[in-house]
Every structure is written in C-alpha cells, then in structure tokens.
Amino acid sequence: MSKLYIVPTPVGNLEDMTFRAIAVLKKVDLILAEDTRTSSKLLNHYSIQNRLQSHHLHNEHQTTDAIVERLQAGESIALISDAGTPAISDPGFFLVRACIEQGVEVETLPGATAFVPALVNSGLPSDRFCFEGFLPQKKGRQKRLTALANETRTMIFYESPYRLLKALAQMSEHFGLDRRASVSREISKLYEENKQATLAELIAHFEQKKVKGEIVIVVEGKTE
C-alpha cells in the first residue's frame, strides 16, 4: 500500500536500530535521507540497498510536491534523518503535513530520539516538560530565554558543542546560577557523558574540557 513511513534512526550506537525499522527500509520503494552519505553508513551496516534520495531543510519545499505525487501513484516511501526521529528538530514536518492534506497515509515508527534518555538521566521531573529544541542562534534568542524564565516545567534544549558554554551562561542569566540542570552528550556512544549540577557548576565543569558531540541540555523549571 502507498504510505509514507517516518523511521527513526540511532542517535549514536548503530545497534539501537529496531527490527521493524530495518524491515520497513528494506521493503519501501525509496528512502528519503537528510544526508545520503551519513545514512549510507547505517544502511550498509544492515545490508539495506534501496535507492536513496536527498531530502533536507534546504530542498524540502522544492521536492515535497513530487514526493507526494509518487506516493499518490502507489509508491511506498520512508523518511529518515541523520540521527533520531524525523521532524524532531529535523526535516519532516513539512512533508508529513503535505501528505495529510493530500490524503496520503503516514505511519511513524517508534524509536530513538535524543531528548528522552537525556531527560530521564537528568534526574529532573519528567512528568511535565517542554521541548524547546535549538534556540535561535542570533535574532530572538534572548527573547525566547526571557519568555522561559517563569516556565515551571522541565525544559529541554538541543545545542551545538561550540555554543554550549554560551548557552549555559545565557541560561544562568535568565534562570539563575543556582538553577539545576543536566548536560548530556554523545548519547549511546562510547564516551557518553551525563553531568548533573547547577548552571554555575556546569559552566565551571565545561570550561575545563573540550566538548564534542551533539548536546542535550535539560533545565529545571522555576519553583512555584
């Protein structure tokens, strides 16, 4: 049956791929990948030889209509991102919305996403939380942090290792140096690190080391 499959891929350890995800990727007519070079490593690891096509943030508006037409013509297509679940701080939302509007069935497989293990590892309340993804790099960054200053739920952010210290410093300005937080990096990889402390202590910790890998910052909400 014609269908768009949203398929999560490992955020680090290739063994985190599910049996179902492998089966889907082997049977579809086409796999849409954020970066075909990155995805080829994963697909080769599992002997998946289906055709790849690039679908990323910079071309999704140009390619979506043609993809929907192929789905309407009877093809089955899978969308993957470089790591984690598509549409979570990655391309995917635009295509899913277009499929729904055109009556094309969409099926999302459960699987890896970086913020869930980071949230659980943080030791901060996980019954209520808000996912903020990447903060704006320039325009709107301070405004977003100001708006979150009174947020009572646990907050989750994605960040580049190159901006980690800047992000922690800005968060300390808006949330307070004593606010509890956690930094997770290299999730599921050999050198995974989960550091829980106050924002002040996290700044001191990461000033002393060179940081690599994608970062998840989890911050305690304001005490009511």
C-alpha positions as YAML, in Angstrom:
chain: A
units: angstrom
residues:
- id: 1
  name: MET
  ca: [0.00, 0.00, 0.00]
- id: 2
  name: SER
  ca: [1.11, 3.55, -0.72]
- id: 3
  name: LYS
  ca: [2.33, 5.08, 2.51]
- id: 4
  name: LEU
  ca: [4.92, 7.46, 3.94]
- id: 5
  name: TYR
  ca: [6.89, 5.85, 6.75]
- id: 6
  name: ILE
  ca: [8.68, 8.04, 9.29]
- id: 7
  name: VAL
  ca: [11.58, 5.89, 10.50]
- id: 8
  name: PRO
  ca: [13.78, 6.85, 13.49]
- id: 9
  name: THR
  ca: [17.47, 6.01, 13.26]
- id: 10
  name: PRO
  ca: [20.07, 5.64, 16.05]
- id: 11
  name: VAL
  ca: [21.40, 8.80, 17.70]
- id: 12
  name: GLY
  ca: [24.75, 7.11, 18.22]
- id: 13
  name: ASN
  ca: [25.04, 3.36, 18.64]
- id: 14
  name: LEU
  ca: [24.02, 1.63, 15.40]
- id: 15
  name: GLU
  ca: [22.66, -1.31, 17.40]
- id: 16
  name: ASP
  ca: [19.77, 0.88, 18.58]
- id: 17
  name: MET
  ca: [18.04, 0.33, 15.23]
- id: 18
  name: THR
  ca: [14.78, -1.64, 15.63]
- id: 19
  name: PHE
  ca: [13.96, -4.84, 13.72]
- id: 20
  name: ARG
  ca: [10.83, -3.17, 12.36]
- id: 21
  name: ALA
  ca: [12.74, -0.13, 11.11]
- id: 22
  name: ILE
  ca: [15.14, -2.37, 9.21]
- id: 23
  name: ALA
  ca: [12.26, -4.32, 7.67]
- id: 24
  name: VAL
  ca: [10.48, -1.16, 6.54]
- id: 25
  name: LEU
  ca: [13.61, 0.34, 4.98]
- id: 26
  name: LYS
  ca: [14.22, -2.88, 3.05]
- id: 27
  name: LYS
  ca: [10.72, -3.02, 1.56]
- id: 28
  name: VAL
  ca: [9.96, 0.59, 0.57]
- id: 29
  name: ASP
  ca: [10.44, 1.87, -2.96]
- id: 30
  name: LEU
  ca: [12.50, 4.88, -1.90]
- id: 31
  name: ILE
  ca: [14.31, 6.19, 1.18]
- id: 32
  name: LEU
  ca: [14.50, 9.95, 1.74]
- id: 33
  name: ALA
  ca: [17.61, 10.87, 3.71]
- id: 34
  name: GLU
  ca: [18.77, 14.15, 5.23]
- id: 35
  name: ASP
  ca: [22.38, 13.42, 4.22]
- id: 36
  name: THR
  ca: [22.77, 10.43, 1.91]
- id: 37
  name: ARG
  ca: [26.45, 10.00, 2.83]
- id: 38
  name: THR
  ca: [25.67, 9.74, 6.54]
- id: 39
  name: SER
  ca: [22.69, 7.46, 6.00]
- id: 40
  name: SER
  ca: [24.61, 5.19, 3.65]
- id: 41
  name: LYS
  ca: [26.80, 4.09, 6.56]
- id: 42
  name: LEU
  ca: [23.78, 2.95, 8.52]
- id: 43
  name: LEU
  ca: [22.10, 1.29, 5.54]
- id: 44
  name: ASN
  ca: [25.28, -0.55, 4.58]
- id: 45
  name: HIS
  ca: [25.61, -1.80, 8.15]
- id: 46
  name: TYR
  ca: [22.22, -3.52, 7.80]
- id: 47
  name: SER
  ca: [22.60, -4.50, 4.11]
- id: 48
  name: ILE
  ca: [19.78, -2.18, 3.05]
- id: 49
  name: GLN
  ca: [20.21, -1.44, -0.64]
- id: 50
  name: ASN
  ca: [17.11, 0.57, -1.51]
- id: 51
  name: ARG
  ca: [17.51, 3.76, -3.51]
- id: 52
  name: LEU
  ca: [18.32, 6.93, -1.59]
- id: 53
  name: GLN
  ca: [17.19, 10.47, -2.36]
- id: 54
  name: SER
  ca: [18.25, 13.65, -0.60]
- id: 55
  name: HIS
  ca: [15.52, 15.40, 1.40]
- id: 56
  name: HIS
  ca: [16.70, 18.09, 3.79]
- id: 57
  name: LEU
  ca: [15.95, 21.50, 5.24]
- id: 58
  name: HIS
  ca: [17.20, 23.37, 2.17]
- id: 59
  name: ASN
  ca: [15.28, 21.45, -0.51]
- id: 60
  name: GLU
  ca: [12.14, 20.12, 1.18]
- id: 61
  name: HIS
  ca: [9.94, 22.92, -0.16]
- id: 62
  name: GLN
  ca: [11.05, 22.13, -3.71]
- id: 63
  name: THR
  ca: [10.84, 18.33, -3.51]
- id: 64
  name: THR
  ca: [7.73, 17.71, -1.41]
- id: 65
  name: ASP
  ca: [5.14, 18.00, -4.19]
- id: 66
  name: ALA
  ca: [6.95, 15.45, -6.34]
- id: 67
  name: ILE
  ca: [7.26, 13.06, -3.40]
- id: 68
  name: VAL
  ca: [3.55, 13.33, -2.63]
- id: 69
  name: GLU
  ca: [2.76, 12.63, -6.30]
- id: 70
  name: ARG
  ca: [4.85, 9.45, -6.16]
- id: 71
  name: LEU
  ca: [3.02, 8.35, -3.04]
- id: 72
  name: GLN
  ca: [-0.34, 9.05, -4.67]
- id: 73
  name: ALA
  ca: [0.82, 6.96, -7.65]
- id: 74
  name: GLY
  ca: [1.23, 3.94, -5.39]
- id: 75
  name: GLU
  ca: [4.83, 4.01, -4.15]
- id: 76
  name: SER
  ca: [5.85, 3.49, -0.54]
- id: 77
  name: ILE
  ca: [8.50, 5.88, 0.78]
- id: 78
  name: ALA
  ca: [10.44, 6.10, 4.04]
- id: 79
  name: LEU
  ca: [11.87, 9.29, 5.55]
- id: 80
  name: ILE
  ca: [14.92, 9.14, 7.80]
- id: 81
  name: SER
  ca: [17.17, 11.81, 9.30]
- id: 82
  name: ASP
  ca: [20.86, 11.69, 10.16]
- id: 83
  name: ALA
  ca: [20.00, 10.62, 13.70]
- id: 84
  name: GLY
  ca: [16.86, 10.30, 15.79]
- id: 85
  name: THR
  ca: [13.24, 10.80, 14.76]
- id: 86
  name: PRO
  ca: [12.48, 12.91, 11.67]
- id: 87
  name: ALA
  ca: [10.56, 16.15, 12.33]
- id: 88
  name: ILE
  ca: [12.04, 16.48, 15.85]
- id: 89
  name: SER
  ca: [14.47, 19.37, 15.18]
- id: 90
  name: ASP
  ca: [14.98, 17.75, 11.77]
- id: 91
  name: PRO
  ca: [13.18, 17.85, 8.39]
- id: 92
  name: GLY
  ca: [9.88, 16.01, 8.27]
- id: 93
  name: PHE
  ca: [7.04, 18.24, 9.44]
- id: 94
  name: PHE
  ca: [6.54, 19.89, 6.06]
- id: 95
  name: LEU
  ca: [6.30, 16.56, 4.20]
- id: 96
  name: VAL
  ca: [4.04, 14.95, 6.80]
- id: 97
  name: ARG
  ca: [1.66, 17.90, 6.69]
- id: 98
  name: ALA
  ca: [1.56, 17.82, 2.88]
- id: 99
  name: CYS
  ca: [0.77, 14.09, 2.91]
- id: 100
  name: ILE
  ca: [-2.06, 14.54, 5.40]
- id: 101
  name: GLU
  ca: [-3.52, 17.40, 3.37]
- id: 102
  name: GLN
  ca: [-3.45, 15.22, 0.23]
- id: 103
  name: GLY
  ca: [-4.93, 12.16, 1.89]
- id: 104
  name: VAL
  ca: [-1.71, 10.11, 1.87]
- id: 105
  name: GLU
  ca: [-1.33, 7.74, 4.81]
- id: 106
  name: VAL
  ca: [1.55, 8.43, 7.20]
- id: 107
  name: GLU
  ca: [2.91, 5.89, 9.67]
- id: 108
  name: THR
  ca: [5.51, 6.88, 12.26]
- id: 109
  name: LEU
  ca: [7.58, 4.13, 13.82]
- id: 110
  name: PRO
  ca: [8.65, 4.47, 17.47]
- id: 111
  name: GLY
  ca: [12.36, 4.69, 18.04]
- id: 112
  name: ALA
  ca: [15.38, 6.71, 19.03]
- id: 113
  name: THR
  ca: [15.29, 10.38, 19.89]
- id: 114
  name: ALA
  ca: [17.98, 12.12, 21.90]
- id: 115
  name: PHE
  ca: [15.92, 14.09, 24.40]
- id: 116
  name: VAL
  ca: [14.22, 11.12, 26.07]
- id: 117
  name: PRO
  ca: [17.34, 9.46, 27.54]
- id: 118
  name: ALA
  ca: [18.74, 12.90, 28.38]
- id: 119
  name: LEU
  ca: [15.57, 13.81, 30.28]
- id: 120
  name: VAL
  ca: [15.49, 10.55, 32.21]
- id: 121
  name: ASN
  ca: [19.23, 10.76, 33.01]
- id: 122
  name: SER
  ca: [18.86, 14.32, 34.30]
- id: 123
  name: GLY
  ca: [17.04, 13.30, 37.47]
- id: 124
  name: LEU
  ca: [14.76, 16.31, 36.97]
- id: 125
  name: PRO
  ca: [10.95, 15.98, 36.95]
- id: 126
  name: SER
  ca: [9.84, 14.20, 33.79]
- id: 127
  name: ASP
  ca: [6.08, 14.09, 34.33]
- id: 128
  name: ARG
  ca: [5.69, 17.53, 32.73]
- id: 129
  name: PHE
  ca: [8.25, 19.06, 30.39]
- id: 130
  name: CYS
  ca: [8.58, 21.32, 27.37]
- id: 131
  name: PHE
  ca: [10.81, 20.59, 24.40]
- id: 132
  name: GLU
  ca: [12.41, 23.76, 23.00]
- id: 133
  name: GLY
  ca: [14.84, 22.20, 20.53]
- id: 134
  name: PHE
  ca: [17.53, 24.56, 19.25]
- id: 135
  name: LEU
  ca: [17.38, 28.15, 20.46]
- id: 136
  name: PRO
  ca: [17.63, 30.81, 17.73]
- id: 137
  name: GLN
  ca: [21.30, 31.42, 17.08]
- id: 138
  name: LYS
  ca: [21.02, 35.21, 16.92]
- id: 139
  name: LYS
  ca: [17.73, 37.07, 16.47]
- id: 140
  name: GLY
  ca: [15.13, 36.03, 19.00]
- id: 141
  name: ARG
  ca: [17.46, 34.10, 21.31]
- id: 142
  name: GLN
  ca: [17.27, 36.49, 24.27]
- id: 143
  name: LYS
  ca: [13.53, 36.93, 23.75]
- id: 144
  name: ARG
  ca: [12.98, 33.15, 23.89]
- id: 145
  name: LEU
  ca: [15.01, 32.78, 27.09]
- id: 146
  name: THR
  ca: [13.20, 35.71, 28.69]
- id: 147
  name: ALA
  ca: [9.86, 34.09, 27.86]
- id: 148
  name: LEU
  ca: [11.03, 30.85, 29.52]
- id: 149
  name: ALA
  ca: [12.25, 32.49, 32.72]
- id: 150
  name: ASN
  ca: [8.97, 31.70, 34.51]
- id: 151
  name: GLU
  ca: [8.43, 28.27, 32.92]
- id: 152
  name: THR
  ca: [7.66, 25.76, 35.71]
- id: 153
  name: ARG
  ca: [8.06, 22.61, 33.61]
- id: 154
  name: THR
  ca: [11.41, 20.95, 32.97]
- id: 155
  name: MET
  ca: [12.89, 22.46, 29.79]
- id: 156
  name: ILE
  ca: [14.81, 20.56, 27.11]
- id: 157
  name: PHE
  ca: [17.19, 22.19, 24.61]
- id: 158
  name: TYR
  ca: [19.43, 20.92, 21.81]
- id: 159
  name: GLU
  ca: [22.75, 22.69, 21.36]
- id: 160
  name: SER
  ca: [25.95, 22.56, 19.36]
- id: 161
  name: PRO
  ca: [29.15, 21.75, 21.31]
- id: 162
  name: TYR
  ca: [30.58, 25.03, 20.00]
- id: 163
  name: ARG
  ca: [27.82, 27.04, 21.69]
- id: 164
  name: LEU
  ca: [27.46, 25.02, 24.90]
- id: 165
  name: LEU
  ca: [29.23, 27.47, 27.22]
- id: 166
  name: LYS
  ca: [27.45, 30.43, 25.65]
- id: 167
  name: ALA
  ca: [24.10, 28.70, 26.12]
- id: 168
  name: LEU
  ca: [24.80, 27.79, 29.75]
- id: 169
  name: ALA
  ca: [25.92, 31.35, 30.50]
- id: 170
  name: GLN
  ca: [22.81, 32.85, 28.92]
- id: 171
  name: MET
  ca: [20.58, 30.39, 30.77]
- id: 172
  name: SER
  ca: [22.23, 31.30, 34.06]
- id: 173
  name: GLU
  ca: [21.48, 34.97, 33.37]
- id: 174
  name: HIS
  ca: [17.79, 34.27, 32.79]
- id: 175
  name: PHE
  ca: [17.16, 31.32, 35.13]
- id: 176
  name: GLY
  ca: [19.75, 31.93, 37.85]
- id: 177
  name: LEU
  ca: [23.14, 30.40, 38.60]
- id: 178
  name: ASP
  ca: [21.65, 28.03, 41.18]
- id: 179
  name: ARG
  ca: [19.09, 26.50, 38.80]
- id: 180
  name: ARG
  ca: [19.59, 22.73, 38.49]
- id: 181
  name: ALA
  ca: [20.37, 21.39, 35.04]
- id: 182
  name: SER
  ca: [21.92, 18.48, 33.17]
- id: 183
  name: VAL
  ca: [24.11, 18.25, 30.08]
- id: 184
  name: SER
  ca: [24.12, 15.03, 28.04]
- id: 185
  name: ARG
  ca: [26.42, 14.41, 25.10]
- id: 186
  name: GLU
  ca: [27.49, 11.50, 22.90]
- id: 187
  name: ILE
  ca: [24.31, 9.67, 23.92]
- id: 188
  name: SER
  ca: [24.61, 5.87, 23.45]
- id: 189
  name: LYS
  ca: [28.23, 6.20, 22.27]
- id: 190
  name: LEU
  ca: [31.44, 5.02, 23.93]
- id: 191
  name: TYR
  ca: [32.21, 8.36, 25.62]
- id: 192
  name: GLU
  ca: [28.68, 9.27, 26.67]
- id: 193
  name: GLU
  ca: [28.57, 11.85, 29.45]
- id: 194
  name: ASN
  ca: [25.67, 12.96, 31.63]
- id: 195
  name: LYS
  ca: [26.58, 15.77, 34.02]
- id: 196
  name: GLN
  ca: [24.02, 17.00, 36.56]
- id: 197
  name: ALA
  ca: [24.66, 20.15, 38.62]
- id: 198
  name: THR
  ca: [23.69, 23.80, 38.95]
- id: 199
  name: LEU
  ca: [24.17, 26.02, 35.91]
- id: 200
  name: ALA
  ca: [27.13, 27.67, 37.66]
- id: 201
  name: GLU
  ca: [28.76, 24.29, 38.32]
- id: 202
  name: LEU
  ca: [28.14, 23.12, 34.76]
- id: 203
  name: ILE
  ca: [29.81, 26.24, 33.37]
- id: 204
  name: ALA
  ca: [32.87, 25.61, 35.58]
- id: 205
  name: HIS
  ca: [32.95, 21.94, 34.55]
- id: 206
  name: PHE
  ca: [32.78, 22.51, 30.79]
- id: 207
  name: GLU
  ca: [35.22, 25.43, 30.85]
- id: 208
  name: GLN
  ca: [37.87, 22.85, 31.74]
- id: 209
  name: LYS
  ca: [37.34, 20.47, 28.83]
- id: 210
  name: LYS
  ca: [36.92, 20.33, 25.08]
- id: 211
  name: VAL
  ca: [33.42, 19.18, 24.22]
- id: 212
  name: LYS
  ca: [32.46, 17.06, 21.21]
- id: 213
  name: GLY
  ca: [29.20, 15.55, 20.04]
- id: 214
  name: GLU
  ca: [25.63, 16.80, 19.94]
- id: 215
  name: ILE
  ca: [24.37, 18.25, 23.21]
- id: 216
  name: VAL
  ca: [21.09, 17.99, 25.11]
- id: 217
  name: ILE
  ca: [20.60, 20.48, 27.95]
- id: 218
  name: VAL
  ca: [17.83, 19.77, 30.46]
- id: 219
  name: VAL
  ca: [16.94, 22.59, 32.84]
- id: 220
  name: GLU
  ca: [14.79, 22.52, 35.95]
- id: 221
  name: GLY
  ca: [11.63, 24.60, 35.80]
- id: 222
  name: LYS
  ca: [11.06, 27.56, 38.08]
- id: 223
  name: THR
  ca: [9.86, 26.58, 41.53]
- id: 224
  name: GLU
  ca: [6.31, 27.72, 42.04]
...
